[in-house]
Amino acid sequence: MKIAIVGAGIAGSSCGQALQARGHAVSLFDKGRGAGGRMATRRVDGPDGDVSFDHGAQYFTARDPAFGAQVEQWAAAGIVAAWPAAGEDAWVGTPGMNALVKAITDDRDVTWGAKVDAIRRGDGGWLLDPVSDTRFDAVIVATPAEQAGPLLVAHDPAMAAIAQACPSAPCWTAMVAFEDRVAIAGDIVRDSGIIGWAARNSAKPGRGGREAWVVQATPHWSRDHLEDAADGVVDALLSALATEATQPLPATVLRIGHRWRYAKVAAARDGALWDPALRIGAVGDWLLAPRVESAWLSGRMLADRIGPA
């Protein structure tokens, strides 16, 4: 089949890779400017070179045997590396978290900067408005649940209802580069005041360079301050980080706030969704668990359900 996938994050790219291996022709469409989704890496021009921030998923673990085997292949290829500071089983992409998605999508047909507003039936096939005039035999929605529901509801209300029942918690994130090292002994701060997670991003494997921190607020604080201006959010998160340091924070050279409206999902347990009569489906971590591994597995599950060409 000629299959369109809306969303080229880890779930969509995993599904596309598996379907292509089964002989299908797959095209992916993503509204982002490049690979990553919620595994995005932001690179910003600093005063003495680029500074890198993993501002979405911070690391991942591998518990499922199939995903574990894939991680070992990525590690052998230098795409991921262990990050003991986050735990014995913690892994990160190298040189950024988006390296995983880049590795899967590099040899795929992906259209970036393509926001799909609607999917519709036309002359026996599926059309993606307004990004493509191609008619596809099947369409798969691989976006966060809040974005999947509106795309699905006109075609499979039951599928849309599952998406609508899986709300995501938001997360305000600060990306900050400093003149000098921040006086915090470890590289990670967890669950302290309004901070849900903070990490010395420059200490991750394959990074280095200028002192850079990613500071993520708790879901509760993020929800209460969802519509606040980014500058004020960064101020609040820096103040919280300062309480963890034994000396005043050094001067900042970069400071950016990013609001993830759909960060951590309350997941269903369907794995993947597929309507064989309409040839429409959905994948994502919201169908298993809020983990990188779950997104990858969801994509593989749907490919298995669709089967070979």
Secondary structure, 3 states (H helix, E strand, C coil): CEEEEECCCHHHHHHHHHHHHCCCEEEEEECCCCCCHHHCEEEEEECCEEEEEECCCCCECCCCHHHHHHHHHHHHCCCEEECHHHCCCCEEECCCCCHHHHHHHCCCEEEECCCCCEEEEECCEEEEECCEEEEECEEEECCCHHHHHHHHCCCCHHHHHHHHCCCEEEEEEEEEEECCCCCCCCCEEEEECCEEEEEEHHHCCCCCCCCEEEEEECHHHHHHCCCCCHHHHHHHHHHHHHCCCCCCCCCEEEEEEEEEEEEEECCCCCCCEEECCCCEEECCHHHCCCCHHHHHHHHHHHHHHHCCC
